[in-house]
């Protein structure tokens, strides 16, 4: 896809037109978001504003049709690109993205029009679901609130995942055009600092104390991305076959225990620096 990025970077009209067309086409919003992020990473926020607006306008139209994912993704990936450009740390961009995504969940941005009530009424038509909801209600739980958190949490997870993927695509384009090999080196070195891990822990505790469950829904994503980077970096340092990455992603997508293992490895790596130890031995 590098030729597409090269054409987009020929000028603002090319990038703005490409971003607008991409976000207008169903399920191509990720391409428009990546284009906006690429221009932001390369030129900064102010020069990229025409491209961001061009991507946001069609995405905003989809919002009016009930699909909040395109516009949320465009705005979130742009914010993360600004942080990454200014701070040059993936971990900080990921933490900011997770925090803003959690805020969107908490404020009900991802809820359908009319809230979760209409959806619950449809689900109650199934006897098994109606029985389960009745049991939850008898236990004093607000089923509508739970349904809202579930809908918002899943949507927020999709949006944050899409934003991270779009940012990675944009960064890889930028490296391919202006710094070949730079993205691979940067991603392989991604690792949370102890203070960043502490920030995630504090935010998680604050979320529990203040009754903000949305924080806990997304704050583990930066640690997961750091764990994925750890696996990439380890395989790169050891010069292992690329099929190991294929197997890793298959397990990551299909099994929950693999996600927990990656999170644990990323947590330990904050203090152990596995890649640095392996590189020093080699």
Secondary structure, DSSP 8 states (H G I E B T S, - for coil): -HHHHHHHTT-HHHHHHHHHHHHHSTT-HHHHHHHHHHHHHHH-HHHHHHHHHHHHHHHHHHHHTT--HHHHHHHHHHHHHHHHHHH--HHHHHHHHHHHHHHHHHTTTTS-TTTTHHHHHHHTTSHHHHHHHHHHHHTT--HHHHHHHHHHHHHHHHHHHHHHHHHHHHHHHHHHHHSTTHHHHHHHT----HHHHHHHHHHHHHHHHHT-HHHHHHTTHHHHHHHHHHHHHHHHHHT--THHHHHHHHHHHH-HHHHHHHHHHHHHHHHH-HHHHHHHH-
